[in-house]
Amino acid sequence: MRTVLIANPKGGSGKTTLATNLAGYFASRGRHVVLSDMDRQQSSLQWLERRPSQLPLIHGMDGRGRHADSLSADWTIIDSPAGLRGDKLTDAVKTADWVIVPIQPSAFDIGASQEFLETLREEKAVRKERTFVAVVGMRIDSRTRSAANLQRYLDKSGFPVMGNLRDAQIYALVAEQGASLFDIRPSQVARDLQQWAPLLHWLVNADRNA
């Protein structure tokens, strides 16, 4: 089983967007996927409730308490809550193969993420290279100064940058339907699929059984 933790201490950073679309991607490849939701708002599990039965199956798990891992899962995607820190963060990082940190291009988001990335760098699992961390820019308009500021920050973060996802209405549309970008006709989302390619390449090529 491979486990991907989506984490950022700031609410509204794009964690659920990343988690649900990653789950949709691996399910579309025929993998047994578990989407674990640690957030008390349970946005990911609500997305699963809206998911049409004809789409590839994704199993949901309430990740707020202690629970047994689904050993039969090929991939577990964890949508974490805002404010994840301390022992809960350490435990979550320790169980993950990868941590993906979504960051939006605002001074508030960059400020909140800076301390979090420093904390991640000090986690034992990260230092021992048992867990790998990457960052992803979210809701990016490449024409703006804020996007350029974010890119400069990410380039100096010390972690690999796995691309930038644009601010596109398609994410809200598929979320309303319990779907992901990978559940609809590729020609409708060609530009967005290109933006996902670096992140997916990083994950899939790190796991030769994916």
mmCIF file of the C-alpha atoms, coordinates in Angstrom:
data_MODEL
# 
_entry.id   MODEL 
# 
loop_
_atom_site.group_PDB 
_atom_site.id 
_atom_site.type_symbol 
_atom_site.label_atom_id 
_atom_site.label_alt_id 
_atom_site.label_comp_id 
_atom_site.label_asym_id 
_atom_site.label_entity_id 
_atom_site.label_seq_id 
_atom_site.pdbx_PDB_ins_code 
_atom_site.Cartn_x 
_atom_site.Cartn_y 
_atom_site.Cartn_z 
_atom_site.occupancy 
_atom_site.B_iso_or_equiv 
_atom_site.pdbx_formal_charge 
_atom_site.auth_seq_id 
_atom_site.auth_comp_id 
_atom_site.auth_asym_id 
_atom_site.auth_atom_id 
_atom_site.pdbx_PDB_model_num 
ATOM 1   C CA . MET A 1 1   ? 0.000   0.000  0.000   1.00 0.00 ? 1   MET A CA 1 
ATOM 2   C CA . ARG A 1 2   ? 1.153   3.514  -0.806  1.00 0.00 ? 2   ARG A CA 1 
ATOM 3   C CA . THR A 1 3   ? -0.045  6.475  1.259   1.00 0.00 ? 3   THR A CA 1 
ATOM 4   C CA . VAL A 1 4   ? -0.222  10.119 0.188   1.00 0.00 ? 4   VAL A CA 1 
ATOM 5   C CA . LEU A 1 5   ? -0.882  12.786 2.829   1.00 0.00 ? 5   LEU A CA 1 
ATOM 6   C CA . ILE A 1 6   ? -2.253  16.138 1.629   1.00 0.00 ? 6   ILE A CA 1 
ATOM 7   C CA . ALA A 1 7   ? -1.424  18.728 4.279   1.00 0.00 ? 7   ALA A CA 1 
ATOM 8   C CA . ASN A 1 8   ? -1.293  22.455 4.903   1.00 0.00 ? 8   ASN A CA 1 
ATOM 9   C CA . PRO A 1 9   ? -2.111  24.222 8.203   1.00 0.00 ? 9   PRO A CA 1 
ATOM 10  C CA . LYS A 1 10  ? -4.236  26.865 6.452   1.00 0.00 ? 10  LYS A CA 1 
ATOM 11  C CA . GLY A 1 11  ? -7.858  26.208 5.601   1.00 0.00 ? 11  GLY A CA 1 
ATOM 12  C CA . GLY A 1 12  ? -8.959  26.649 2.004   1.00 0.00 ? 12  GLY A CA 1 
ATOM 13  C CA . SER A 1 13  ? -5.527  25.900 0.567   1.00 0.00 ? 13  SER A CA 1 
ATOM 14  C CA . GLY A 1 14  ? -6.800  23.276 -1.884  1.00 0.00 ? 14  GLY A CA 1 
ATOM 15  C CA . LYS A 1 15  ? -6.233  20.075 0.099   1.00 0.00 ? 15  LYS A CA 1 
ATOM 16  C CA . THR A 1 16  ? -9.575  18.501 -0.787  1.00 0.00 ? 16  THR A CA 1 
ATOM 17  C CA . THR A 1 17  ? -9.190  19.399 -4.462  1.00 0.00 ? 17  THR A CA 1 
ATOM 18  C CA . LEU A 1 18  ? -5.849  17.582 -4.537  1.00 0.00 ? 18  LEU A CA 1 
ATOM 19  C CA . ALA A 1 19  ? -7.084  14.630 -2.484  1.00 0.00 ? 19  ALA A CA 1 
ATOM 20  C CA . THR A 1 20  ? -10.247 13.940 -4.471  1.00 0.00 ? 20  THR A CA 1 
ATOM 21  C CA . ASN A 1 21  ? -8.583  14.323 -7.859  1.00 0.00 ? 21  ASN A CA 1 
ATOM 22  C CA . LEU A 1 22  ? -5.665  12.088 -6.869  1.00 0.00 ? 22  LEU A CA 1 
ATOM 23  C CA . ALA A 1 23  ? -8.131  9.469  -5.658  1.00 0.00 ? 23  ALA A CA 1 
ATOM 24  C CA . GLY A 1 24  ? -10.001 9.795  -8.947  1.00 0.00 ? 24  GLY A CA 1 
ATOM 25  C CA . TYR A 1 25  ? -6.787  9.375  -10.932 1.00 0.00 ? 25  TYR A CA 1 
ATOM 26  C CA . PHE A 1 26  ? -5.702  6.138  -9.266  1.00 0.00 ? 26  PHE A CA 1 
ATOM 27  C CA . ALA A 1 27  ? -9.249  4.739  -9.346  1.00 0.00 ? 27  ALA A CA 1 
ATOM 28  C CA . SER A 1 28  ? -9.386  5.473  -13.087 1.00 0.00 ? 28  SER A CA 1 
ATOM 29  C CA . ARG A 1 29  ? -6.274  3.288  -13.446 1.00 0.00 ? 29  ARG A CA 1 
ATOM 30  C CA . GLY A 1 30  ? -8.088  0.361  -11.838 1.00 0.00 ? 30  GLY A CA 1 
ATOM 31  C CA . ARG A 1 31  ? -6.391  0.654  -8.459  1.00 0.00 ? 31  ARG A CA 1 
ATOM 32  C CA . HIS A 1 32  ? -8.037  -0.073 -5.108  1.00 0.00 ? 32  HIS A CA 1 
ATOM 33  C CA . VAL A 1 33  ? -8.175  3.423  -3.607  1.00 0.00 ? 33  VAL A CA 1 
ATOM 34  C CA . VAL A 1 34  ? -9.098  4.519  -0.094  1.00 0.00 ? 34  VAL A CA 1 
ATOM 35  C CA . LEU A 1 35  ? -9.839  8.215  0.495   1.00 0.00 ? 35  LEU A CA 1 
ATOM 36  C CA . SER A 1 36  ? -9.339  8.930  4.202   1.00 0.00 ? 36  SER A CA 1 
ATOM 37  C CA . ASP A 1 37  ? -10.797 12.195 5.531   1.00 0.00 ? 37  ASP A CA 1 
ATOM 38  C CA . MET A 1 38  ? -9.278  13.552 8.761   1.00 0.00 ? 38  MET A CA 1 
ATOM 39  C CA . ASP A 1 39  ? -11.131 16.883 8.587   1.00 0.00 ? 39  ASP A CA 1 
ATOM 40  C CA . ARG A 1 40  ? -14.192 17.330 10.803  1.00 0.00 ? 40  ARG A CA 1 
ATOM 41  C CA . GLN A 1 41  ? -15.973 19.019 7.886   1.00 0.00 ? 41  GLN A CA 1 
ATOM 42  C CA . GLN A 1 42  ? -15.656 15.720 5.985   1.00 0.00 ? 42  GLN A CA 1 
ATOM 43  C CA . SER A 1 43  ? -15.612 17.441 2.573   1.00 0.00 ? 43  SER A CA 1 
ATOM 44  C CA . SER A 1 44  ? -13.920 14.492 0.870   1.00 0.00 ? 44  SER A CA 1 
ATOM 45  C CA . LEU A 1 45  ? -16.434 11.997 2.210   1.00 0.00 ? 45  LEU A CA 1 
ATOM 46  C CA . GLN A 1 46  ? -19.278 14.284 1.144   1.00 0.00 ? 46  GLN A CA 1 
ATOM 47  C CA . TRP A 1 47  ? -17.730 14.307 -2.334  1.00 0.00 ? 47  TRP A CA 1 
ATOM 48  C CA . LEU A 1 48  ? -17.758 10.515 -2.280  1.00 0.00 ? 48  LEU A CA 1 
ATOM 49  C CA . GLU A 1 49  ? -21.462 10.508 -1.330  1.00 0.00 ? 49  GLU A CA 1 
ATOM 50  C CA . ARG A 1 50  ? -22.167 12.484 -4.509  1.00 0.00 ? 50  ARG A CA 1 
ATOM 51  C CA . ARG A 1 51  ? -20.053 10.189 -6.664  1.00 0.00 ? 51  ARG A CA 1 
ATOM 52  C CA . PRO A 1 52  ? -22.101 8.351  -9.324  1.00 0.00 ? 52  PRO A CA 1 
ATOM 53  C CA . SER A 1 53  ? -22.035 4.566  -9.065  1.00 0.00 ? 53  SER A CA 1 
ATOM 54  C CA . GLN A 1 54  ? -20.896 4.175  -12.684 1.00 0.00 ? 54  GLN A CA 1 
ATOM 55  C CA . LEU A 1 55  ? -17.585 5.937  -11.995 1.00 0.00 ? 55  LEU A CA 1 
ATOM 56  C CA . PRO A 1 56  ? -14.549 3.957  -10.764 1.00 0.00 ? 56  PRO A CA 1 
ATOM 57  C CA . LEU A 1 57  ? -15.026 2.912  -7.148  1.00 0.00 ? 57  LEU A CA 1 
ATOM 58  C CA . ILE A 1 58  ? -13.273 4.803  -4.351  1.00 0.00 ? 58  ILE A CA 1 
ATOM 59  C CA . HIS A 1 59  ? -13.624 3.615  -0.757  1.00 0.00 ? 59  HIS A CA 1 
ATOM 60  C CA . GLY A 1 60  ? -14.144 6.264  1.920   1.00 0.00 ? 60  GLY A CA 1 
ATOM 61  C CA . MET A 1 61  ? -12.742 6.230  5.438   1.00 0.00 ? 61  MET A CA 1 
ATOM 62  C CA . ASP A 1 62  ? -13.332 8.555  8.382   1.00 0.00 ? 62  ASP A CA 1 
ATOM 63  C CA . GLY A 1 63  ? -9.758  9.293  9.384   1.00 0.00 ? 63  GLY A CA 1 
ATOM 64  C CA . ARG A 1 64  ? -10.517 11.437 12.445  1.00 0.00 ? 64  ARG A CA 1 
ATOM 65  C CA . GLY A 1 65  ? -9.996  8.656  14.989  1.00 0.00 ? 65  GLY A CA 1 
ATOM 66  C CA . ARG A 1 66  ? -7.655  5.723  15.236  1.00 0.00 ? 66  ARG A CA 1 
ATOM 67  C CA . HIS A 1 67  ? -8.500  3.130  12.639  1.00 0.00 ? 67  HIS A CA 1 
ATOM 68  C CA . ALA A 1 68  ? -6.990  0.062  11.064  1.00 0.00 ? 68  ALA A CA 1 
ATOM 69  C CA . ASP A 1 69  ? -5.380  0.664  7.701   1.00 0.00 ? 69  ASP A CA 1 
ATOM 70  C CA . SER A 1 70  ? -6.986  -0.974 4.713   1.00 0.00 ? 70  SER A CA 1 
ATOM 71  C CA . LEU A 1 71  ? -4.210  -3.434 3.928   1.00 0.00 ? 71  LEU A CA 1 
ATOM 72  C CA . SER A 1 72  ? -5.798  -4.373 0.619   1.00 0.00 ? 72  SER A CA 1 
ATOM 73  C CA . ALA A 1 73  ? -5.639  -0.793 -0.694  1.00 0.00 ? 73  ALA A CA 1 
ATOM 74  C CA . ASP A 1 74  ? -3.165  -0.011 -3.444  1.00 0.00 ? 74  ASP A CA 1 
ATOM 75  C CA . TRP A 1 75  ? -3.308  3.710  -2.630  1.00 0.00 ? 75  TRP A CA 1 
ATOM 76  C CA . THR A 1 76  ? -4.566  5.594  0.421   1.00 0.00 ? 76  THR A CA 1 
ATOM 77  C CA . ILE A 1 77  ? -5.069  9.329  -0.047  1.00 0.00 ? 77  ILE A CA 1 
ATOM 78  C CA . ILE A 1 78  ? -5.405  11.300 3.203   1.00 0.00 ? 78  ILE A CA 1 
ATOM 79  C CA . ASP A 1 79  ? -7.183  14.666 3.262   1.00 0.00 ? 79  ASP A CA 1 
ATOM 80  C CA . SER A 1 80  ? -5.924  16.308 6.453   1.00 0.00 ? 80  SER A CA 1 
ATOM 81  C CA . PRO A 1 81  ? -7.506  19.132 8.486   1.00 0.00 ? 81  PRO A CA 1 
ATOM 82  C CA . ALA A 1 82  ? -6.281  22.682 8.831   1.00 0.00 ? 82  ALA A CA 1 
ATOM 83  C CA . GLY A 1 83  ? -4.051  23.154 11.843  1.00 0.00 ? 83  GLY A CA 1 
ATOM 84  C CA . LEU A 1 84  ? -2.511  19.677 11.729  1.00 0.00 ? 84  LEU A CA 1 
ATOM 85  C CA . ARG A 1 85  ? 0.475   19.880 14.063  1.00 0.00 ? 85  ARG A CA 1 
ATOM 86  C CA . GLY A 1 86  ? 2.321   18.276 16.951  1.00 0.00 ? 86  GLY A CA 1 
ATOM 87  C CA . ASP A 1 87  ? 1.988   14.539 17.546  1.00 0.00 ? 87  ASP A CA 1 
ATOM 88  C CA . LYS A 1 88  ? -0.890  14.228 15.073  1.00 0.00 ? 88  LYS A CA 1 
ATOM 89  C CA . LEU A 1 89  ? 1.287   15.678 12.334  1.00 0.00 ? 89  LEU A CA 1 
ATOM 90  C CA . THR A 1 90  ? 4.210   13.438 13.269  1.00 0.00 ? 90  THR A CA 1 
ATOM 91  C CA . ASP A 1 91  ? 2.008   10.346 13.231  1.00 0.00 ? 91  ASP A CA 1 
ATOM 92  C CA . ALA A 1 92  ? 0.456   11.305 9.883   1.00 0.00 ? 92  ALA A CA 1 
ATOM 93  C CA . VAL A 1 93  ? 3.835   12.000 8.275   1.00 0.00 ? 93  VAL A CA 1 
ATOM 94  C CA . LYS A 1 94  ? 5.275   8.766  9.669   1.00 0.00 ? 94  LYS A CA 1 
ATOM 95  C CA . THR A 1 95  ? 2.547   6.679  8.017   1.00 0.00 ? 95  THR A CA 1 
ATOM 96  C CA . ALA A 1 96  ? 2.819   8.467  4.652   1.00 0.00 ? 96  ALA A CA 1 
ATOM 97  C CA . ASP A 1 97  ? 5.106   7.685  1.758   1.00 0.00 ? 97  ASP A CA 1 
ATOM 98  C CA . TRP A 1 98  ? 4.560   11.187 0.357   1.00 0.00 ? 98  TRP A CA 1 
ATOM 99  C CA . VAL A 1 99  ? 3.351   14.506 1.726   1.00 0.00 ? 99  VAL A CA 1 
ATOM 100 C CA . ILE A 1 100 ? 1.981   17.008 -0.761  1.00 0.00 ? 100 ILE A CA 1 
ATOM 101 C CA . VAL A 1 101 ? 1.603   20.612 0.397   1.00 0.00 ? 101 VAL A CA 1 
ATOM 102 C CA . PRO A 1 102 ? -0.775  22.801 -1.655  1.00 0.00 ? 102 PRO A CA 1 
ATOM 103 C CA . ILE A 1 103 ? -0.034  26.528 -1.462  1.00 0.00 ? 103 ILE A CA 1 
ATOM 104 C CA . GLN A 1 104 ? -2.047  29.413 -2.909  1.00 0.00 ? 104 GLN A CA 1 
ATOM 105 C CA . PRO A 1 105 ? -0.424  32.648 -4.172  1.00 0.00 ? 105 PRO A CA 1 
ATOM 106 C CA . SER A 1 106 ? -1.217  35.036 -1.339  1.00 0.00 ? 106 SER A CA 1 
ATOM 107 C CA . ALA A 1 107 ? 0.960   36.520 1.387   1.00 0.00 ? 107 ALA A CA 1 
ATOM 108 C CA . PHE A 1 108 ? -1.256  34.875 4.025   1.00 0.00 ? 108 PHE A CA 1 
ATOM 109 C CA . ASP A 1 109 ? -0.909  31.424 2.468   1.00 0.00 ? 109 ASP A CA 1 
ATOM 110 C CA . ILE A 1 110 ? 2.833   31.757 1.968   1.00 0.00 ? 110 ILE A CA 1 
ATOM 111 C CA . GLY A 1 111 ? 3.284   32.950 5.537   1.00 0.00 ? 111 GLY A CA 1 
ATOM 112 C CA . ALA A 1 112 ? 1.244   30.085 6.992   1.00 0.00 ? 112 ALA A CA 1 
ATOM 113 C CA . SER A 1 113 ? 3.030   27.533 4.822   1.00 0.00 ? 113 SER A CA 1 
ATOM 114 C CA . GLN A 1 114 ? 6.576   28.714 5.549   1.00 0.00 ? 114 GLN A CA 1 
ATOM 115 C CA . GLU A 1 115 ? 6.601   27.584 9.172   1.00 0.00 ? 115 GLU A CA 1 
ATOM 116 C CA . PHE A 1 116 ? 4.816   24.361 8.220   1.00 0.00 ? 116 PHE A CA 1 
ATOM 117 C CA . LEU A 1 117 ? 7.459   23.462 5.640   1.00 0.00 ? 117 LEU A CA 1 
ATOM 118 C CA . GLU A 1 118 ? 10.177  24.119 8.195   1.00 0.00 ? 118 GLU A CA 1 
ATOM 119 C CA . THR A 1 119 ? 8.370   21.808 10.617  1.00 0.00 ? 119 THR A CA 1 
ATOM 120 C CA . LEU A 1 120 ? 8.099   19.115 7.965   1.00 0.00 ? 120 LEU A CA 1 
ATOM 121 C CA . ARG A 1 121 ? 11.806  19.392 7.244   1.00 0.00 ? 121 ARG A CA 1 
ATOM 122 C CA . GLU A 1 122 ? 12.525  18.518 10.892  1.00 0.00 ? 122 GLU A CA 1 
ATOM 123 C CA . GLU A 1 123 ? 10.223  15.497 10.990  1.00 0.00 ? 123 GLU A CA 1 
ATOM 124 C CA . LYS A 1 124 ? 12.284  12.350 11.496  1.00 0.00 ? 124 LYS A CA 1 
ATOM 125 C CA . ALA A 1 125 ? 10.589  10.443 8.672   1.00 0.00 ? 125 ALA A CA 1 
ATOM 126 C CA . VAL A 1 126 ? 11.454  13.269 6.262   1.00 0.00 ? 126 VAL A CA 1 
ATOM 127 C CA . ARG A 1 127 ? 15.030  13.634 7.488   1.00 0.00 ? 127 ARG A CA 1 
ATOM 128 C CA . LYS A 1 128 ? 15.564  9.875  7.155   1.00 0.00 ? 128 LYS A CA 1 
ATOM 129 C CA . GLU A 1 129 ? 14.044  10.002 3.643   1.00 0.00 ? 129 GLU A CA 1 
ATOM 130 C CA . ARG A 1 130 ? 11.314  7.527  4.511   1.00 0.00 ? 130 ARG A CA 1 
ATOM 131 C CA . THR A 1 131 ? 8.693   10.155 3.643   1.00 0.00 ? 131 THR A CA 1 
ATOM 132 C CA . PHE A 1 132 ? 9.083   12.548 0.733   1.00 0.00 ? 132 PHE A CA 1 
ATOM 133 C CA . VAL A 1 133 ? 7.617   16.051 0.521   1.00 0.00 ? 133 VAL A CA 1 
ATOM 134 C CA . ALA A 1 134 ? 6.612   18.131 -2.485  1.00 0.00 ? 134 ALA A CA 1 
ATOM 135 C CA . VAL A 1 135 ? 4.705   21.381 -2.963  1.00 0.00 ? 135 VAL A CA 1 
ATOM 136 C CA . VAL A 1 136 ? 2.063   22.333 -5.532  1.00 0.00 ? 136 VAL A CA 1 
ATOM 137 C CA . GLY A 1 137 ? 0.865   25.830 -6.417  1.00 0.00 ? 137 GLY A CA 1 
ATOM 138 C CA . MET A 1 138 ? -2.937  26.056 -6.339  1.00 0.00 ? 138 MET A CA 1 
ATOM 139 C CA . ARG A 1 139 ? -5.392  28.367 -8.135  1.00 0.00 ? 139 ARG A CA 1 
ATOM 140 C CA . ILE A 1 140 ? -2.624  30.025 -10.089 1.00 0.00 ? 140 ILE A CA 1 
ATOM 141 C CA . ASP A 1 141 ? -3.072  32.798 -12.631 1.00 0.00 ? 141 ASP A CA 1 
ATOM 142 C CA . SER A 1 142 ? 0.360   32.929 -14.236 1.00 0.00 ? 142 SER A CA 1 
ATOM 143 C CA . ARG A 1 143 ? -0.207  36.524 -15.394 1.00 0.00 ? 143 ARG A CA 1 
ATOM 144 C CA . THR A 1 144 ? -0.314  37.926 -11.860 1.00 0.00 ? 144 THR A CA 1 
ATOM 145 C CA . ARG A 1 145 ? 2.421   39.295 -9.631  1.00 0.00 ? 145 ARG A CA 1 
ATOM 146 C CA . SER A 1 146 ? 1.239   37.084 -6.772  1.00 0.00 ? 146 SER A CA 1 
ATOM 147 C CA . ALA A 1 147 ? 1.857   33.989 -8.908  1.00 0.00 ? 147 ALA A CA 1 
ATOM 148 C CA . ALA A 1 148 ? 5.401   35.179 -9.628  1.00 0.00 ? 148 ALA A CA 1 
ATOM 149 C CA . ASN A 1 149 ? 5.970   35.824 -5.904  1.00 0.00 ? 149 ASN A CA 1 
ATOM 150 C CA . LEU A 1 150 ? 4.742   32.339 -5.056  1.00 0.00 ? 150 LEU A CA 1 
ATOM 151 C CA . GLN A 1 151 ? 6.994   30.757 -7.669  1.00 0.00 ? 151 GLN A CA 1 
ATOM 152 C CA . ARG A 1 152 ? 10.039  32.536 -6.235  1.00 0.00 ? 152 ARG A CA 1 
ATOM 153 C CA . TYR A 1 153 ? 9.098   31.315 -2.762  1.00 0.00 ? 153 TYR A CA 1 
ATOM 154 C CA . LEU A 1 154 ? 8.527   27.741 -3.907  1.00 0.00 ? 154 LEU A CA 1 
ATOM 155 C CA . ASP A 1 155 ? 11.840  27.676 -5.756  1.00 0.00 ? 155 ASP A CA 1 
ATOM 156 C CA . LYS A 1 156 ? 13.578  28.501 -2.461  1.00 0.00 ? 156 LYS A CA 1 
ATOM 157 C CA . SER A 1 157 ? 11.471  26.166 -0.295  1.00 0.00 ? 157 SER A CA 1 
ATOM 158 C CA . GLY A 1 158 ? 13.971  23.316 -0.432  1.00 0.00 ? 158 GLY A CA 1 
ATOM 159 C CA . PHE A 1 159 ? 11.322  20.855 -1.593  1.00 0.00 ? 159 PHE A CA 1 
ATOM 160 C CA . PRO A 1 160 ? 10.532  19.811 -5.169  1.00 0.00 ? 160 PRO A CA 1 
ATOM 161 C CA . VAL A 1 161 ? 7.787   21.828 -6.861  1.00 0.00 ? 161 VAL A CA 1 
ATOM 162 C CA . MET A 1 162 ? 5.368   19.553 -8.715  1.00 0.00 ? 162 MET A CA 1 
ATOM 163 C CA . GLY A 1 163 ? 3.748   22.191 -10.860 1.00 0.00 ? 163 GLY A CA 1 
ATOM 164 C CA . ASN A 1 164 ? 1.010   24.784 -10.598 1.00 0.00 ? 164 ASN A CA 1 
ATOM 165 C CA . LEU A 1 165 ? -2.707  24.148 -11.028 1.00 0.00 ? 165 LEU A CA 1 
ATOM 166 C CA . ARG A 1 166 ? -4.689  26.978 -12.559 1.00 0.00 ? 166 ARG A CA 1 
ATOM 167 C CA . ASP A 1 167 ? -7.736  28.662 -11.063 1.00 0.00 ? 167 ASP A CA 1 
ATOM 168 C CA . ALA A 1 168 ? -10.362 26.984 -13.258 1.00 0.00 ? 168 ALA A CA 1 
ATOM 169 C CA . GLN A 1 169 ? -14.116 26.552 -12.870 1.00 0.00 ? 169 GLN A CA 1 
ATOM 170 C CA . ILE A 1 170 ? -13.852 22.920 -13.967 1.00 0.00 ? 170 ILE A CA 1 
ATOM 171 C CA . TYR A 1 171 ? -12.636 21.931 -10.478 1.00 0.00 ? 171 TYR A CA 1 
ATOM 172 C CA . ALA A 1 172 ? -15.836 23.231 -8.873  1.00 0.00 ? 172 ALA A CA 1 
ATOM 173 C CA . LEU A 1 173 ? -17.978 21.637 -11.571 1.00 0.00 ? 173 LEU A CA 1 
ATOM 174 C CA . VAL A 1 174 ? -16.527 18.152 -11.193 1.00 0.00 ? 174 VAL A CA 1 
ATOM 175 C CA . ALA A 1 175 ? -16.548 18.430 -7.382  1.00 0.00 ? 175 ALA A CA 1 
ATOM 176 C CA . GLU A 1 176 ? -20.290 19.119 -7.419  1.00 0.00 ? 176 GLU A CA 1 
ATOM 177 C CA . GLN A 1 177 ? -20.763 15.869 -9.346  1.00 0.00 ? 177 GLN A CA 1 
ATOM 178 C CA . GLY A 1 178 ? -18.558 13.727 -7.117  1.00 0.00 ? 178 GLY A CA 1 
ATOM 179 C CA . ALA A 1 179 ? -16.174 13.396 -10.041 1.00 0.00 ? 179 ALA A CA 1 
ATOM 180 C CA . SER A 1 180 ? -12.534 14.210 -10.781 1.00 0.00 ? 180 SER A CA 1 
ATOM 181 C CA . LEU A 1 181 ? -10.737 15.549 -13.828 1.00 0.00 ? 181 LEU A CA 1 
ATOM 182 C CA . PHE A 1 182 ? -9.863  11.949 -14.652 1.00 0.00 ? 182 PHE A CA 1 
ATOM 183 C CA . ASP A 1 183 ? -13.504 10.887 -14.896 1.00 0.00 ? 183 ASP A CA 1 
ATOM 184 C CA . ILE A 1 184 ? -14.403 13.136 -17.833 1.00 0.00 ? 184 ILE A CA 1 
ATOM 185 C CA . ARG A 1 185 ? -13.401 13.282 -21.481 1.00 0.00 ? 185 ARG A CA 1 
ATOM 186 C CA . PRO A 1 186 ? -9.661  14.199 -21.650 1.00 0.00 ? 186 PRO A CA 1 
ATOM 187 C CA . SER A 1 187 ? -10.238 16.640 -24.513 1.00 0.00 ? 187 SER A CA 1 
ATOM 188 C CA . GLN A 1 188 ? -12.361 18.776 -22.162 1.00 0.00 ? 188 GLN A CA 1 
ATOM 189 C CA . VAL A 1 189 ? -9.552  19.206 -19.650 1.00 0.00 ? 189 VAL A CA 1 
ATOM 190 C CA . ALA A 1 190 ? -6.401  18.796 -21.755 1.00 0.00 ? 190 ALA A CA 1 
ATOM 191 C CA . ARG A 1 191 ? -4.721  21.910 -20.357 1.00 0.00 ? 191 ARG A CA 1 
ATOM 192 C CA . ASP A 1 192 ? -5.433  20.876 -16.768 1.00 0.00 ? 192 ASP A CA 1 
ATOM 193 C CA . LEU A 1 193 ? -4.231  17.305 -17.278 1.00 0.00 ? 193 LEU A CA 1 
ATOM 194 C CA . GLN A 1 194 ? -0.920  18.708 -18.524 1.00 0.00 ? 194 GLN A CA 1 
ATOM 195 C CA . GLN A 1 195 ? -0.580  20.637 -15.279 1.00 0.00 ? 195 GLN A CA 1 
ATOM 196 C CA . TRP A 1 196 ? -1.141  17.459 -13.251 1.00 0.00 ? 196 TRP A CA 1 
ATOM 197 C CA . ALA A 1 197 ? 1.478   15.505 -15.200 1.00 0.00 ? 197 ALA A CA 1 
ATOM 198 C CA . PRO A 1 198 ? 4.569   16.393 -13.073 1.00 0.00 ? 198 PRO A CA 1 
ATOM 199 C CA . LEU A 1 199 ? 2.871   15.405 -9.804  1.00 0.00 ? 199 LEU A CA 1 
ATOM 200 C CA . LEU A 1 200 ? 1.486   12.156 -11.201 1.00 0.00 ? 200 LEU A CA 1 
ATOM 201 C CA . HIS A 1 201 ? 4.836   11.314 -12.787 1.00 0.00 ? 201 HIS A CA 1 
ATOM 202 C CA . TRP A 1 202 ? 6.554   11.860 -9.427  1.00 0.00 ? 202 TRP A CA 1 
ATOM 203 C CA . LEU A 1 203 ? 4.160   9.529  -7.599  1.00 0.00 ? 203 LEU A CA 1 
ATOM 204 C CA . VAL A 1 204 ? 3.775   6.813  -10.217 1.00 0.00 ? 204 VAL A CA 1 
ATOM 205 C CA . ASN A 1 205 ? 7.444   6.490  -11.086 1.00 0.00 ? 205 ASN A CA 1 
ATOM 206 C CA . ALA A 1 206 ? 8.356   6.278  -7.414  1.00 0.00 ? 206 ALA A CA 1 
ATOM 207 C CA . ASP A 1 207 ? 6.110   3.236  -7.173  1.00 0.00 ? 207 ASP A CA 1 
ATOM 208 C CA . ARG A 1 208 ? 6.940   0.679  -9.842  1.00 0.00 ? 208 ARG A CA 1 
ATOM 209 C CA . ASN A 1 209 ? 3.789   -1.260 -9.072  1.00 0.00 ? 209 ASN A CA 1 
ATOM 210 C CA . ALA A 1 210 ? 1.479   1.713  -9.813  1.00 0.00 ? 210 ALA A CA 1 
# 
